[in-house]
């Protein structure tokens, strides 16, 4: 009979399939999620003031969550919300349920959504890591935080209807920049417009640069 046909270059299936690799990836992904949740808490404590307006770096951590974990970017932000619910002083206003149902709650609850949008955009556009894709990531980061701005503003606006102190703060912020605005637009300016430059020109750019540095390592584990 004919000799059996052999394929010298073929290898046993077990050399291609590592049943433990998926488990390792999941452990690493969860570890990264926990680390990013802690990072979000830490960046909420880093503050600087421009007049009476407090700025933090939380958007950096939110965008980075999506960049690193892709469609799972919401996970670290849910962990972060859980930390606040358990009373950890993880937000700029401390911890506890009062924070999650207070006047800044709209921003916090939007973090998972924005991180997920950023993650989906990264999965869609990031291939070679060239300048064009980097710019597309940056544009995508702007798109990702639009729901955050809208929901955050809406919740804050609801609170100002019953709090003269919050409304007065917004009016003071507008006047500090030489603007004489109606209450509605003063709230919009003080809770959205004033934060946009730092978010998109500082937080988002730094997040993308950090992601590019760690992306090769993560790619080896099939995460980025």
HELIX and SHEET records of a PDB file:
HELIX    1   1 UNK A   13  UNK A   15  5                                   3    
HELIX    2   2 UNK A   21  UNK A   45  1                                  25    
HELIX    3   3 UNK A   58  UNK A   69  1                                  12    
HELIX    4   4 UNK A   70  UNK A   72  5                                   3    
HELIX    5   5 UNK A   74  UNK A   85  1                                  12    
HELIX    6   6 UNK A   97  UNK A  100  1                                   4    
HELIX    7   7 UNK A  105  UNK A  125  1                                  21    
HELIX    8   8 UNK A  131  UNK A  144  1                                  14    
HELIX    9   9 UNK A  146  UNK A  160  1                                  15    
HELIX   10  10 UNK A  164  UNK A  176  1                                  13    
HELIX   11  11 UNK A  183  UNK A  188  1                                   6    
HELIX   12  12 UNK A  189  UNK A  193  3                                   5    
HELIX   13  13 UNK A  194  UNK A  198  1                                   5    
HELIX   14  14 UNK A  199  UNK A  203  3                                   5    
HELIX   15  15 UNK A  204  UNK A  219  1                                  16    
SHEET    1   A 2 UNK A  48  UNK A  50  0                                        
SHEET    2   A 2 UNK A  53  UNK A  55 -1                                        
END                                                                             
